[in-house]
Amino acid sequence: MAEAMGSSRRTHYCGDFTAKNIGERVCVMGWCQRQRDLGSLIFIDLRDRTGIVQLAFDDETDRDTFGKAFTVRSEYVLCAEGAVRERSSKNPAIPTGDIEIAVDSLKILAVAQTPPFEITEGSRAGEDLRLKYRYLDLRRPDLMKNLLFRHKVAKVTRDYFDEQGFIEIETPMLIRSTPEGARDYLVPSRIRKGSFYALPQSPQLYKQLSMVAGFDRYMQLARCFRDEDLRADRQPEFTQIDIEMSFVGMDDVLAVGEGFIRRVFSECLGVDVPPIPRYTYRECMNRYGSDKPDMRFGMEIVDISDIVKGCGFPVFTSAIADGGSVRGINVSGYADRLTRKVLDGLTDYAKGCGAKGVAWIKNIGGTVTSSFSKFMTEAEMNSICQRTACREGDAVLIIADGNDSSVLTQLGQLRIETANRLGVPREGYSFLWVVEFPFFEYDKESGEWIAMHHPFTAPLDECLPYLETDKGSVRAKAYDLVLNGIELSSGSIRITDPELQAEIFRLLGLSDEEAYLKFGYLLDAFKYGPPPHGGLAIGLDRLVMQMLGAATLRDVIAFPKVQNASELMTDCPAEVPQQALDDLGISINKQEK
């Protein structure tokens, strides 16, 4: 039977005690981690969000209190009062291991059934089971610490941007559906049957309207929603640190973003982030085969097309003749680990990425061997080794293709997979800004040019003359912040010239009527003096995930969804009563269900 708290008031959290508290009378409350009955002694480990403290019951404890302690089981909710004393057997494994509380008053505030899994750090219980009982899973110290850390990051975020003169403005959750690159979550209107709101994929247009309104520095911890397939670093609902600034250029936005990164890493982790380098999109693709490269290890891409263009290996020569290239990566120091079995596995992986195959060179014990050596002269092979810095103990993996961008993408994927399979060390935090993204990208399915970011991104000034004539060469005032191979942030300087905006819409295949139908309220606002502005959005979930080294976003979100976008704890999404559908004027196609 549970007891009322009565006049008891908590004086301390469980994890706050040190030897300085010895002799104090205290009151603590929390959950029983475990109870140990030693006959004349009973010990209870009491847990709250700050940690664990040992409760002691012995011969000096009155019979009623000792009897209650005997009945306590895991996850009972307790209120204990007593004096702090030095432990006779100290426990260096916990911060409170030098002391214990000699309890003289114990109340059982709630009893608990045996939980479906043990509430311990690093639980081996399956994730589906833990997510079904997420409220128990969150009691585990590791997840509890993650959520407390996330709270601290959010607080530092608000403090930093407030100090920089930003104003927190909440934007609507129910908005007009606009194209943002992913499917919208739609919300039917009961009042206007047949019409729908959308949940925001981002507050993009509203934060630009805030600039028109004169709030020259906006920020928000914004909830965003995207109906897309999930993976370890993606959820259907997420939080982004959203900012927008007026009267700025790209350097100003990046300086504020970089200042925030330095602040949050310093205050939350004690890590000093050095100045963040900037690479252009083209530099990233040429060196790493990715616009979000993990630079904590080498294996940079090297072009060897000029060396092999006249060799006798038809795989290489035909790729170059078709306008492509031959490039390789040096897997430095791992030649002996690249056995035939490993190479075959990597080749199969590369083929899955679209490559026709993988050629290789290995230098073991000063002897150079290769999968294509019979086609090469000694001078050509020496030149390849020199170009790729292939020394003793190294190996080079090579891909050739008639499409140059395909070679880079395939090698970029192979680079990461090779590092994963070989266990190449990747430690610390490696940041970079990626700038000068292509403005357009060609969509093979539709045969049309589409915006790589969003249609309000400004092109670089020097690219304006060839918007019509050479879309593939137009670069944007767009930028991403990358950490350890993960895109943390994306942003751009916006278009505020109505004539340029109309031209961009037209180049993207939108007529004036279509553009006005989709974005009319923003275009109307821009008739009334829009300031030059730009901004960015940093994924809060991804940031916390990377700072903690968590395996998935689910480890840093209190109540996450799983891969099929369902929440196991509440079993949603779920059916609703027919009356609710009738009120909305919606019918369900049973065959499509």
NUZA-430941 format. One record per residue (C-alpha): z, x, y. Coordinates in steps of 0.1 Angstrom, whole numbers, plus 5000, padded with zeros to 4 digits. Layout:
N
ZXY ...
//
This chain:
593
500050005000 499050145034 501650185061 501350135098 501550435121 504550285140 505650505169 504250825154 501951015177 499751315166 500951635184 498451885168 495251905149 495452055115 493552365123 495352455155 498452615141 499352975142 502553175137 503453095173 504152735163 506952835138 510052635146 508252345164 508551985152 505051845149 503151535137 499751575120 497251315106 494251345084 492851325048 494351475017 492051755005 494151804974 497751754961 499452004939 502551894919 504652184908 507651974897 510252054922 507652144948 504651944960 501952084983 499351885001 496352035019 495751805049 492351815065 490951695098 487851795118 489452125128 490552255094 493352245069 497152285070 499552295041 502252025039 505352125018 507751895000 510752054983 514352004974 515251955011 512851665013 514451325010 513751134978 511650854994 509351105011 509051324980 508151014960 505350924984 504051274982 503951244944 501550934947 499151094971 495551154958 492451304973 491151145005 494350945011 494950915049 498351055059 500651095088 503151375083 506051485105 508151795101 508952155112 506452445111 507752735091 506453065077 504753045043 506353245016 502953295000 500353335027 496653235024 494353465044 491353245034 492252985061 493253025097 496552835092 497353045061 500453205076 502352875081 503152535065 504852215076 508052125059 507651745059 510551515063 508551195071 505351095054 503250775059 500350675038 497950515063 495250435039 494650485002 491250594988 489250544956 488150864938 485150974958 481751004940 481751384947 484251644958 484651674995 484252044997 482152305015 478952384998 479052074976 476752094945 476351714945 472751604948 471551524983 470551174975 474151094963 475651264994 473351075017 474150745000 477850815009 477051005041 480350905057 482051105030 479451385031 480251425068 483851495060 482851815043 483752115065 480252265066 478551945079 481551875101 481052215117 477352155122 477951825141 480651985162 478352275170 475552025179 478051855203 478752195220 474952265224 474551925240 477351985264 476052335274 472652175279 473951915304 476152175321 473252425325 470752175339 473252015362 473952355377 470152405381 469952085402 468551855375 469351475375 469851295342 467750985342 467550745312 464050615304 463350295285 463350255247 461049955248 457750075263 454050005263 452250155234 450250455245 448350715224 450551015218 449051175187 451250995161 451750635151 453950425173 456950225159 456149875172 458749615182 457449255183 458449035213 460048695206 459448575241 455748685243 454548615207 451748835196 452749115220 454549435211 456749695226 456550055212 459450295207 458750605228 457250905211 458351095242 459350995278 456151165290 454750905315 458250795327 459351145336 456051195355 456750875373 460251015382 458451295399 456351055419 459650875428 460951195443 463551305417 462151655417 464251775388 464651535359 466351595325 467351375296 468651415261 465851175250 465650975218 462050975205 460350805176 457250895156 455850715125 454651015106 455051185073 458351375070 459251735060 462251965063 461852005101 460751645110 462451305113 461050975124 463750965151 464851275169 466351405201 464651625226 465951805257 463351675281 462851825316 460351785344 460051965378 458151915410 456552175433 456452435405 453952645385 454152755349 456353055357 458952835373 459152605343 459352895318 462053065339 464252755337 463552705300 464253075293 467453065313 468652765292 467952955259 469953255271 472853035282 473052825250 472753115227 475353315247 477953035249 477452885215 476753185193 477753485215 474153615211 472353785240 468653685241 466453955257 463553865279 461153645259 457653795256 454553585263 451453585241 448253385247 447253145220 444253375211 446553675208 448853485184 445953365162 444353715161 447553895152 449453635131 446953355122 449353105137 450252955171 453852965161 454253305144 457453435128 457553785143 460653905125 458454105101 455154285103 451954205083 449954165115 446254075109 443754355113 439954305117 437954535094 434554365098 432954655116 433954895088 432654675059 429654515075 427254755057 429154805025 427854694991 430454414985 428554084989 431753884996 432254085028 428754125039 427753765035 430853645055 429853875084 426253765082 427253405085 429153475117 432553515102 434853815097 436754025072 440454075080 443554195062 447354225063 449454525053 452254425030 454154745039 456354895012 455754624986 452754764966 454854804935 455954444937 452454304939 451754294902 448654134887 450653814881 451953804917 448453874931 446953604910 449553364923 448853454959 445153424953 445653074939 447752984970 445153124994 442452914976 444552614981 444452695018 440652705018 440053075011 437353174986 439653444972 441853744981 440754114978 443354384977 444154754981 447254924968 448455274975 451055374948 452055734943 449255854967 446555694945 444555414961 443255134939 441354824949 439854504935 436454604951 436454984950 433255004931 431354864961 432855104986 432255464996 435255694998 434755715036 434755335039 437955295019 439655575039 438555395071 440055065059 443355235050 443455415083 442755085103 445354895084 447955185084 448055155046 450255445034 451955525002 453855224989 451754975009 449254714999 446554535019 445554175012 442054085026 440253755032 436553705042 434953395054 431853285073 434153095098 436253335118 438953075126 439252995089 439953365081 442753375107 444353045096 444153145059 445653485064 448353335086 449453105058 449053385032 451253615054 454153365053 453753285016 453653655007 456853725027 458553425010 457553524975 458553894980 461753804998 460854005029 464054025051 463953805082 467053825103 468053745138 466253535164 462753615176 461453415205 458053405222 456253195247 452753095236 450553025267 446852945275 446252695246 442852555242 442452245263 440152075237 440052095200 437051975179 437851685155 435551735125 436051385112 435051205144 432751475156 434351465191 436451685213 440051565217 442951695238 445051955220 448151845240 447951525260 445351415285 447551475315 447651855309 445952055336 443152305327 443452665340 441852685374 439252945363 438152715335 437252415357 433552525362 432752485325 434552165316 431152005310 429352295295 431752485272 434652275261 435652525234 436452785261 438552575283 442152685284 445152475295 448252525316 450152455284 452952655267 455152645236 458452815229 458552955194 461653075175 461353235140 458053065133 459252715144 457952545175 460952455196 459352335227 456052225242 455052155277 452452185304 451652165341 450251815348 447051695364 447751515397 444251515412 442851165405 439251295404 440051565379 442051315358 439151075357 436851355346 439151455318 439351105306 435651075306 435251405287 437651265261 435550965256 437650715277 435850495302 437450415335 438350075322 439850215289 441850475308 443150215332 444049975304 446150245287 447550435317 446950215347 450550215359 450550595360 447150615377 448250355403 451350565410 449250875415 447550695444 450750725464 451251095467 452151265434 453751605438 452551895417 454751905386 455252015351 457852025324 458652085288 460651935259 462852135236 463651975202 467551955201 467551895163 465252195156 467152415181 470552345164 468952385129 467552725139 470752845156 472852755125 470252875099 470352525083 467952445055 466752115069 467151885099 469251655078 472051915079 472351875117 471851505121 474651265114 472750985097 469251115088 466250965070 464751095038 461151175030 460050815027 461650735061 464450535045 468250575051 469950575017 473350475031 472350145046 469250105024 466950045054 464249955062 464949625046 463549265045 464749025072 465248645068 462148425071 463648255102 463648585120 459948635112 459148275123 460948335156 458548625162 455448445150 454948705123 453748635087 453848885059 450748945037 452348935003 449449114987 449749405011 453549425008 
//
